[in-house]
Structures are given as structure tokens and as C-alpha cells.
């Protein structure tokens, strides 16, 4: 699992997203509330909702509209925002009647009555549309005018609520101070079971779908209409009546974001499904084949009979392409190289201590039975590109070329390292890993001769859910001394993710710098944590990240200036072909 941190340091962040201050229109509400939401515990253990064995089209439509209206009221209504209502409980109270509505008219009447119960919405004098040039992404609220979904009275109610939405603090969401990504709060984990009842499973869908709908900065880059995903997953989650089905269905939903950050982490049910034992060999997709590239333990790897450069063709008699197709729906990723990275980590994992393989070694087909081991016997950190913490981040290569790996670099080492690098012909900065520390600003001080813009952001507007506004650009600054004069080459690949991509964007501003390697993970921006019923932890990218000219990074990743990928032959020969190319570029400069 990759490490995730708020990688935009508070003292250097340029966000206007400090916690919103309450306005006069809802100050009174905030001072009188006692957070009744926390006191409403009627559904603390179960929802009591019973769904039919198979939902018909009318029921799916009813539940889809309910999910949209419930989320809209949750994030827009001023009374809900101050904590006067437990929105989970309010959902379970209205759900049975809406489920049984025979048509749109009855459904709209039920929902209109339900919206009315939350109380009068005071007129908002500060609810204005932001200037067009400040908006990165508009709220997706066209459905509020859809006569097939909503009756006239309900459309009028919701349109009024949009114009007079909450403008103060919010019980369920806030903006991270001085950063701006959403912090989801007061969401009950329902951690008493791995398989919540039908109502709680629908709540999981509604909770997640609306968080994405209103607070995911890359909603437009998902690759499909998110509105259509809601009705698709209603029958799937309704039918997911075992722990494994429920967790896998949620993982499949999460994968539809096409966001490498988005996954389910530290989940026992999924860990049991994927397997508790690992072969000692690390596999990557090289030249579109599953290739052994390294070992999690050298002794166990040698004993396995596998060799670096072996092509895995079949696992337990199943061809690797078929396994890839099977694993794709439950392997969330922003792009294909990163999805294959995740799938490669699963191929040799399982619940038996032995696995039967068919490998291709230099054209010779070999059957091998390989022993698998528990995770605590192996160095699985190799999957993130993280080198041993004992490995020195700095070394001098032949021909007076410096090499710096960010995977173990600490800020305190930078002065001595950059002094040692001062007279080198060139510097290779390896970010095929996750940086050990946030070094962007300190490192760039040694490399720049003038301030350079390198990134701008989009952040969600808590007081206008679904809308994202532009902030930035952010600059990296030179130090007081003379900048480094040698050629700088940055190494990246599919392991370069999030903070590593952010660091690469900054390093790209160095004069005459060259990025070498292959497409990165395409998931840049601070993460926001989400908890789903059954105590299932997941995240989304919560802050949009772009180049200063607005060019995208999400899903696209950092596109290298010079594309170089490992080859099977190079792996067999123990070569680092990206590093070789970097040295070649420096020597030619």
C-alpha cells in the first residue's frame, strides 16, 4: 500500500479554503443546535430496511431519485448543515415508502413532504454565483430540472434550496485548513458487522456516490456519466448479501472512479479474498508480459526456482491475460500502466502455500511449483518502489555523475548532498518511488536561479457543493547561493504517484531538466478519507492538481520527455535501462 499524506505543507500552501465562517443567516441555527444528529440512534445497529429479492425498474428508479435528493439535502440544507438531523436515520425512515411508490407523482409527493420536514430555509443574501473565470468545475445539478425524476413542487423546493444553500460550517464536511481538500465528518462506520443489512448497503452507495458527486475534483475525468452509475449499483448492492460480495461490489464501484488513490485499504475481507500468502518474486508487466523483476527475499527467491526475466504465462493452469481481465474490475487505477502495476502485485498471491506456474525462460517452457509465504516473511515494500531505509540516497556514478533517490532522502541530508553534487557533470534524481519526506521546496532551492510557477489547484466549495474553484499558481523559489549548473535528469515510471508526481512537476521547472521513463500513476492531489458502512476505509483524490497553464495531470500522469521502458532482456542482464539513458543524456550535454 502506498503511503498517503497531506503533501502540501501548511506553511507553503496557497489555499483560500480555511474553514468557512458562519454567516448571519445561519448563526442563530448554529448557536441553538445541540447536534441532534448524534442523539438520533434509532438505527445504530440496523436499518430495518427489507428489499425484494429482485428490484423492478420502478423500484430502481425510485431508489435512484431518493439517493440524489438525499445527498442534495444532506450537503445543501442549512438546518442539516448545523447538525440538527442524522441523515442516515432520516434516509431509513423515508426509504420504505419511496421504494414502494408506484409512479413519479407519488414518489415526488413523498419526497416533497420529506424535504419540508427539515424546516424553513431562510433567504440567503450571500449565495451568489462565482465569477466564471474562477470556476474549474460546475456542480452537476441538471437533474434538478428533470421532469421525469421530479414533480413540479419538488423541483421548486430543490431549486429554492440551491439558491439559498448553507453558507456556514457544515456538520458533515469541512475544508482542510489552508489546503482545501474535503474532510468528511460525523459519518457512522457501522463497524459491528462485515455484512450490513440491505438499508446500510444502500447507504454505503448513497454516501460514496454523493461524496464523489459533490467533492471529487476530477468528476469530469471519470470516463463515464457518474449519474448513470447510481442506478447501476443499486441492484448490485441490494443483492450483495455476503461479506465478500458486499466488499467486492464496493471495490468495483470505487474502481469506476479511475483514480489510483481510490481503493479499499486494510480490509480483512478483501485480504482473505486476495490471499494471505505471497510468492517471493516481484512481478511487473514488461513488454506486455508478466515478468519476474526482483525478489522480496533473495534467499527465498533463489529457492523458488524462478529467475529474473522469467515470463509468467500461466498460474494454476489459467493464462495470465485471462487473469488480468478477471482482476481489472477490482483494481482501481487512473490509467492502464498503473492498473497493471496493481494486478501484477496480485498475480502470485493466494490462499495456498504452493502455486503451480508455467514460465517461459528464454523460449523454454518450464512448469514450476513455487512456495508462498506470509507477508511478514517478505519485503513487500518493493511494490511501491521504496528502497531499504538503510540505503544511502546519494551516490557518485562513474564519469562524475551524481545519483539521488528520493525514496530514502531526508531534508536534513540535502545541504551535504548538494555540496557533494556541486561540481558534478549532471544529477540523476530518481522518483520511481514514494519520497521519504516532502523535499520539493528545499531541493529546488539548490536548482533554480529564479522563481518558477509549477502547479495550480482546484478546490471544492463546501458552501456550493459540486463546484470547484481555481487557486494558484504556486511557485518554487531559488536559494541564496549559486544554483546547480549540471544537467538534471528525473526518472519516473508507474510507481511515481501523488507526492512523487507533484515533486516531478516542480523539478520540471529546472533549466534544461529532462524527465525520462514512462507514464506515471496519474493521481495527484491531497487525499480525503471516507468510511463506509462495515467500517470500510477508502479515499478519493480531494484536490485538483494542474500545470500552471491548466494542463491535466489526473489519469494522464507525468508524460516523460524521453520515453524509456525496461525490456525483458535488460532485466535478465540486471541492467537499469532508465538510469543508463539518464547517464547517456548527461554525458551528451
N, C-alpha and C positions, 0 to 999 in steps of 0.2 A: 504494500500500500504506500502510495506517495504521501509525503508529509505536506500538510496544508497549514499555512499561517497567514495572518494579515500582513502581506509583504510590503504594503505601502506604509512606511514608518510615519507615526503620528506627527512628528515634528517637521516632516517634509511633505506631508500630504497637502493637496491644494483643493480640498473639497469644501463646498458650502453646506455640507449635509450634517451639521451639528443637529442635535435633537431639536425637532420643531418646537417652537414656543407656543403655548396656548393663546388663542385669540379671545377677544371679549365675548364672542358669540357662544363659546362653549366653556368659558372659565367657570360659570356657575355650575355646569354639569360636573366638571372635574372636582370642584370643591365639595359637592354634596354626595358624590358616589362613594360607596364602601366596597367597590369591586364585587358586586353581587354575583358576578360570573363565578368567582371562586366558591361562593356559598351554595351554588346550584349543583348538587351532587347526585341528582336523581338517577343519572345514567353512568355512575362511576365505574360499575363493574360490567355492565352490558347495555346494549341499546334497546333490546326488546323487539327490534325490527325483524320481521319474518318475510322473506321474499319467496315468490313461487319458484318451483324447480326450473322453469324456463320463462324468462320475461318476454312478453309480446312487444310489438313495435310501439304501441301506445304507452306502455309502461316505461320502456326505454326513453321515449321522448319526454314523458313526464319527469323522470329522474334526471335527464339531461338539463331540462329547463330549471328544475329545482337546484341543481348544482351550480348553475350560473347565477341565479338570483341569490342564493345563499351566500356565495362568495362576494358578490357585489355589495350586498347589505353588510356583510362582515367588515369589509375594508372601507366602505364609503359612509356608513351611517354614523353621525356624531354620537348618538347615545351608545351604540355598540362600542365605539372607539374609546369611550371612557371606562369601559369595563362593567357596564350595567347588566350585560347578558352573557351567559355561557352559550356561545354559538353552536357548540357541539350538541348540547342538550336541546336547544331550540330546533336544530335540524331533526333530531329524533322525534320530537313532538309533532312536527308537521309532516314528516316523511310518509307515514302510512296513508294519510288522507290524499296527499298529492299522488302517490303511487296508484291509488285506486280511481283517480279522476278519469271519467270516460272520454273526455274531449278537452280541447284547448279552453273553451269557455269556462268550464267548471274548474279546471286547473288554475286559470288566471284569477278567478274569484277567490279560490283558496289562498293563493299566494298574495293577492292584494290584501286580504284580511290579515294574513301573517305579517306582512310588512307594516301594516298600520299599528300592530301591537307594540312596536318598538317606540312609539311615541312621536310627537310632533317634531319636525325638523325645522329649526329656526332659520330664517333667511340669512344667507351668508353674504356679507358685504365685501369680503376679501377673495372670494372664489372667482378668479379671473383666468382666462386662457393665456398661457405664457407666449411670449414673442416667438414667432416661427423659427427665427434663427438660433434660438436656444434649445430647440427640441431635437433630440436624436430619434426618438420613437414615440409615436402617439399611442394612447390607450386604444385597445381593440374593443370598442363598445358598439359596433354596428348592430349587434344582436338586440340592443335595446329598442330598436325600431322595427324589429321583425314581427309582423302581424301574425305569422304562423306560430310563433312561440308565445307571444304576449298579447293579452287583450288590451283594449284602449285604456281602461282605467289603470291597469298595471304599468303600461308604458308611460303614462303620465306621471305616476308615482315615482318610477325609477329615473325618469328624465329630470324631475324636480330634485331628487336626491343627488344626481350627478352635478347639478348646478349649485347645490347647497351642501356639498360634501364636507366631511370633517376637515378642520384646519388646524387642529391641535395635536397633542400627544395621542398615541394610539395604543390601546391595550394589547393588541396582537402583533404589532410590528413597529420597529423603530429603525432609524438610520444609524449605522455605526459612527460614533463620534469622530469627526474630522477625516472620515474615509468615505462613508456614504452607502456601503452595501447594506441590504436589509438584515435586521436581526429579528427573527421570528420568536415571539414570546408567548408565554401562557398557553402553550399547546400541550394538552394532556397526552402522555405517552401510552396510556393503557398497557402498562408493562406486566400485567398479570397473566398474559397468555401469548403464545406464539400464533394462535389462530383466532383472531377476533371474530365476533358474530357478524352476520350479514350487514347490519347497520354500521358497525365500526369499519368494515371493509369498504363500504361506500364512502364513509367519512375519510378514509385514507385517500381515496381517489379525489374527492372534492377538495380536501386540504391541499394536496400536492398540485392538482390541476390549477387551482386558483392562485397558489403561490407563484407558479410559473407564469400564469396569465398576467399577473399584476407586477411581478418583481423579478422576472428573468430578463436581463438586458438584451439577450440575443434571441428573443422570441421569434423575430423575423427570419432568423437563420436556421431554424429547426429543420426546414426542408419539407414541411407539410403544414396544412392548416390545423393549428392546435385546437380550434373549435371542434373539429371532427374527431379528435382523439377521445374526447369525453364520452360521447355515446358509444364508441367502440369498446371502451374498457368497462362500462357499466355491467354488461352481462358477463364479461370475463372475471371481474372481481366478485360478482354475485355467485358465480359457480366455483370460486376458488375456496373450497371448504376443507382443505387440509393445510397444515402449516407450510409444507413445501410448495403447494400450488399458489398459496397466497403470497409468499415471499418471492417466488419466481415471477408471478404476474406483476407485482410491483417493480421488480427489476426490469422486466420487459417494458413497462410504462416509462421508467426512468431512462432507459436506453433510447427512447424515442426523441429525447432532447438533443441527441447528437452532441453531447457536452462531456468531454473526457473527465471533468471534475465530478460529474454526476454519477454516482454509483451507490451501492449499499455496502457499508463498511462494518467489520467486526460483528458479523451476524452469524450466529451458531447454526441456524437452519440452512443457510446457503453454504456455510463452510462444510457442513455434513454432506450436502448435495454435491459440491465440487470435489470433495475428498480430503481426508486428513493425512494422506501420505504423498510424498513428492519424490520423483526420481532425482538423482543427484546432478543431472545435466540441465543446464540452461539452454533453452531453445529460442531462436529468433527466426523470423521469416527473412530469408536472404535469397535473392533471385526467384522470389515467389515460392520458395520451398522451406519447409520446417527443418532448420539446420541446428545441430549442436554447436554452440559457440563458446561455451565455458562450462565450468563445473562449480556447483555450490560448495563442494568439498573435494579437494584434489584426490585424496586417497579413496574416497567412496566413488568418485567419478572414474578413476582408473580401474577399480574393482568391477564397475558396471559392465565393462566390455565396450562401452561407447567411446568414440574418439571425436575430437573437434573436427568439424567438417562433415560428419555423418549426416545424411539426409534421412529424416524420419518419414517413411512412406505409409506405414500402417500401424495402428495402435489397437491391439486386441482384434485384429483382423479387419478393422474399419479404415478405409483410406482417409488420409489427412484432409483432403478437400471436403469430404462429407462431414467430418468432424467440425471443420471451420464453419460450414453452413449451419450446422446444428447449434454452435455456440454464438453465432453473430447476434441473435436477438437478445442475449443476456450478457453482452459485452459492450457496455456503454463507451462511446468514444466520439470525438469530434470529426475524425477522418479515418480513412482506411488503414494507413500505416500504424496508427495508434491502436485501432481496434485489433489488428493482427498482433501487435505487441501484447495486448491483454490475453488474446486467445492463445498465443504461444506459451504464456505462463500457466495455462490450464491443461494443455495437451497431455502432459505426462503426470498429471495429478490424479489421484483416485483414492478409493477406499480399500484397496487390497495391497498387500505388501509386495506383490510381484506384478509386473506388467509385461505383456508379450509385445515385442516390437518387430517390425520389418524395416531394416535400414539399407540404404544404398551407400556403399563405401567405394568411391572411385569406380562406379559401374558394377560392382559386385553386390548382389542381393544377399543380405545376411539376416537370419532370424536370431533375435536376442531376447532373453528373459532377464529383465532388469529389476533389481530390488529397489523398493521405495522406502522412504524414511519419514518420521515425523518432522515437522517444521523446525523444532528446536535442535535438530541434528545438522542443519544446513544453514548456509549464509544466503538466505533468500533476498537480502538487501540488494544483491546483484541485479535483481529485476528492475530496480529503479536507477541503475547506473551508479549507485552510491559506492564509492570505494571504501576500503578499510579506513576507519578513523585514524589508524596509525600511519597511514600513507602520507608522506610529505607532499603538500600541494604543489611545491616548486621543485623543478629540476632543470639543469642545463643540458640541452641536447648537443650533439656534435655540431660543429661549424658555428658555435656561438649563438645558438637559438634558444630562447627561454620557453619553458612549458609551465603553465599554471592551470591546475584543476580546481574548479570552484566547489567540487563535491566535498572537499575537506578544508577549504580555505576559511580561516578566521580573520576578522578585521584587524586583530592585534598583530597579525603577521605581515600585513601589507607594507608598512614602512621598510622593513628589512628586505622583503622580497623585491619590491620595486627599486630599491637601491642596488640589489644584486643584478636586476634586469636592465639597469640604466644604460649600459654600453653594449647590449646585445643587438644583433642584426635584426631580429624580429622576435615577436612574442606570440605563442600559441595559447589561446585561452579556451580550455576545454569545458563546455557546458553540456556534455552528454550525460547529465546527472542532475540532481537537485542540489542547489547551493546549500552549503552547510550553514551559512549566515547570509543576511542581506548585505551585500557589499557594493551595490550599484554606485552609490554616490561617492563612497570613499575610493573605490577603484578608479572611477572616471576622473577624479581629481589629478591623477598621475598621467592621464592620457590625452586631455583636451587643452587647447590653447585659448578657447573662448566658450561662453555658454552656448548650449545647443538644445533646442526643443526635441524631445524624443517620443512623447506619448501624450494623448489626451483621453478623457474618460467620458462615459455616460453613467449617470446615477439615477436610481428610481426616486420618484417624488412620492413620499409617504402621504402627502396631502392631495395627491392626484394619482391614485393607484393605476398602474399601467403605463404611465408616462415617464419617459426618461429624458433628462436634460444634459446638455454638454457642459463639461468643465475642463479647464486646461487651456493651452498645453502646459506640461511640466518640463522643466529644464534640468539638465545636468550641468554642473559648474566645474571650471578648471580650478586647480590648486594654485598656490602662490609660487611654487617653483617652476622650473622649466619642464614642459611636458615630455613624455617619452617620444623619441623620434623614430624608433624602429617600426617595421611593418607589423601590423596586428592582424591575426587570423583567428576567427572564432569557430569552434567546432560544435555542430548541433546534429541531432537526429530525433527519432520519435520519442526518446526518453526526455527530451528538453521540453519541460512543461511548466506552465504557470509562472512562478517567480523566475525560473530559468529563461522563459521566453521574454519576460519583462526585462531581464538583465541583458539579453541579446539585443533587444530594441535599443537600449541605451548605448551598448558597445558599438552599435552600427553607426553612431554619430562620430566615432573617432576618425580622423582624417585617413583616407586610404585603407580603412579596415575592410576585410573580406570575410563573409560568412561562408563556411564550407560544410557540406554534409547533405542532409535530406530534410524533408518537411517535418516540422516539429508537431507537438501534440495538439496545437490549436485550441488551448483552453487557458486563456489569460484573464486575470481579474480576481479580486478577493472572493473567497467563497462565503456562502451563507448556509448555516446548518439548519436542517429540517429533521423533525422527529415525527414518525408516522405510527399509527396505532399498532400495538405489538412491540413497541419500543424499538422501532426500526430506524436506524440513523442513516441519513443521506445528506447530500449537499447539492447546491447549484452554484454556478458562477454568478456572483451577485453584483459585479461591477463591470461595465463595458470598457474595453481597452482598445485603442485605435492609434495608428500613427498620427502625427500632427496634421497631416492633410486629410484625415478621416478614413484612410485605407483600413480595411478589416484585418483582424488577426484571428478571430474566432473561427474555428473549423479549418481555416486556411493555414494557420500556423505561421512560423517564420520561414519564408521561402529563401533558400540559400542563394548566394551569388554564384557559387560554383557547386553544382550537384555532384556528390561522390557518395557511393554506397558500397558497403562491404561486398566482396564476392566470396563464393564458396571456396575457390582456390586460395584466396587470401587468408581465409580462416584456417584452412588446412595447413598453411605455411606459417601461421602465427603472426601475420602482419596486421598492422593498423593502417589501413589504406587511407583513411581520412587524415590521420596525422602525417602520413607520407606526402599527401597532396599539400598540406599546410606548409611543410618544410620546403617543398618544391617552389611554392609561391613566394616564400620569403627569400629563398636563395636567388630567385629570378628578379627580385625587386631592386 
